[in-house]
Amino acid sequence: MIARLGGSATVVRVAFLALLLLAGSQVLRSFDETLTRKAYAVGNGPDLIRTDGRANFINPLLEEIKRRLGPDDTLVVLPEGVMVNYLARRVNPTPYINFMPPELIMFGEENMAAAFRSHPPDYVVLIHKDTREYELPYFGQDYGQKIYSWVMAHYSPVKGWGDLPFQARFGILLLKRERME
């Protein structure tokens, strides 16, 4: 069309090619930055995934779960972390895989807390998650208070890695259910 109007189609093609190369180099640069940040491995074999430095906390958690939990023990990760369930091959006895603000709104926190009460997991893992994107920074403080309070009343700390979850820095806490009457 450019050539029919008296212009140089070659110039347009070269300009378009230059734009494509520029965009492609930006995509490759972004991909390289992502891979550089994900320099750590979690899991093994076909389940191996690349992640950031949090792997230094997740891998010991997975080892502790493997060492401590029986084959039929159940596990819930709060406020999110279904990948831990998958990698540890542990069942979540509740019908919910995430306990983030959207899920609490969608399903209702009272319904989710009731699921904990009726089908309490043997173990709970609290993993720090900053959820400021929802304008609710921390689970148990800014949202999910009913679930968090129930868990803290019925579970005892077993082992932790890093800082206490839901403070300022990353940390994980493994909790075990106390005997319930």
N, C-alpha and C positions, 0 to 999 in steps of 0.2 A: 504494500500500500504506500509506503514511504517513497519507494522508487517510482511508482506511478505518478506521484505528486511532484516529482522532480528532485527529491531528496536522496541522500545516500543511505541505502539500506545497510551497508557495511558499518557505517558509523553507529547506527542504532544497534546493530548486532553486537558490536564491540562494547558499547556502553552497557547493554543488557548483560553481557558475559561478565564484565567488570563488577556489576552489581551482584550477580550470582556468586562470584568468587569472594567478594567482600562478605556477603551474608554467610557463605559456607565457612569462611575462616572464623567468623564470630561464633558460629555453632560449634566448630571444632575447639575453639578456645574455651567456651563454656563447658563443653564435655570434658576437656582436660582438667579444668578447675574442679569439676565435680569428682572426677576420678582421684585427683590429688587429695581432696578432703576425705575420700572414702578409702583410706589406706589400711584399714583394719578388717579382719575377717571375723564373722560370727557364724557358728555352726560348722559343719564339715560335710564332705562328700557332695552329693547333689543339692544339699540344703545350704551350702555355703553362700553367704551374702556378704557384700562389701559395705562397710559403714564407716562412721567417724570414730573418734576416740571413746565413745560410749561402749564400744565393744570390750574395752578393758573392764567394764562393770558387768556387761551381759554374759560374757563367757564364764566368769566365776559363778554367776548366778545359775547358769545352766548346769555347771558341774555340781553345785550344791544341791540342786533339784534332783539330779541324777543320783547323787549319793544318799540323800536324806529321804526322799519320797518313795513310798511303796508303789508297786505297779498300778494299783487302783486308786491312788490318792488323786484328788481333784485340785485344780488350781484356777484362780482368777487373778488377772493382772489389772490393777487400777492406776490411772483412769483408762489407759489403753495399753495394749501389748499382746494382742492375740498371737503375734509371731513367736513370743516366748512359749505360749501354749503349744504351738506347732513344733517348734524346735525341741521342746522338752517332751513332746508326745503326751501331753496331759490334757484331760478333758476339763472344760469349764462347765460346771453343773447348772449354771444359770442360762437362760435363753439369750443373754446379752454378751456381745464381744467387746463393746466399747462403753465407757461410762463418761464420755466427754459431754460438754454442754449441749450439742445438738441431739444426742441420744437421750439425755435427761429430759429435754423438752419434748422430743418425739414420743417417748415411751412413758414418761412421768417418773420422777425420782421415787415416789412412793411405790410404784409397781416394781421398779428395779430393786428397791430395798426389800420388798416382800419376797422377791426371788432369792435374795441372800438368806432371808430368814427361813424360807421353806426348803431350800436346797443349799445349805452352807457349804462352801468349798472347804477342803481340808487345809489348804494353804492359800494365802493371799500374798501377792507381790505388789508393793507400792513402788512405782517408778516415777521419778520426777518428770513432770511435763509442764512447761510454761504455756499457758493457754490464753495469753493476753490478746491473741487475735479475736477472741470471743468477748473481750473486755472482762474476763473472769480469770485472773492469773493462775490460781492454784486450786486443785481438787481438795475437798475437805475444809477449805477456808472460804472460797468464793462461790463454790457450787459443790454439789455432792455431799453436803454436810451430814445428811441422814445416813447415807451409806457409810461414810467415813467413820462417823460416831459409832455405828453398830459394829463395824469391823474392829475398831480400837477397843470396844468393850468385850469382844468375844475372841480376840486373837492376841497372841503374845509374840513379841519379836524373837526371831531365831538368829538372824544374821543380817548385817548390812554392809553395803559397799558405797564408798563416797560419803557425801553429806546426807542428812536426813531429807527425804523427799519433801517437796512442796515448801521449801525454804527458798534460798537464793540460787544454790548451785545444784548440779546433778547428783543424784544419789538413788540407791535402791534399798528397799527393806523387805526381807522375807519374813512373813508372819505365819504362825501355826495356830489352828483353831484349838481353843480350850474345850474341855469336856462340857457339853451342854446337857442340861437336865431335860 
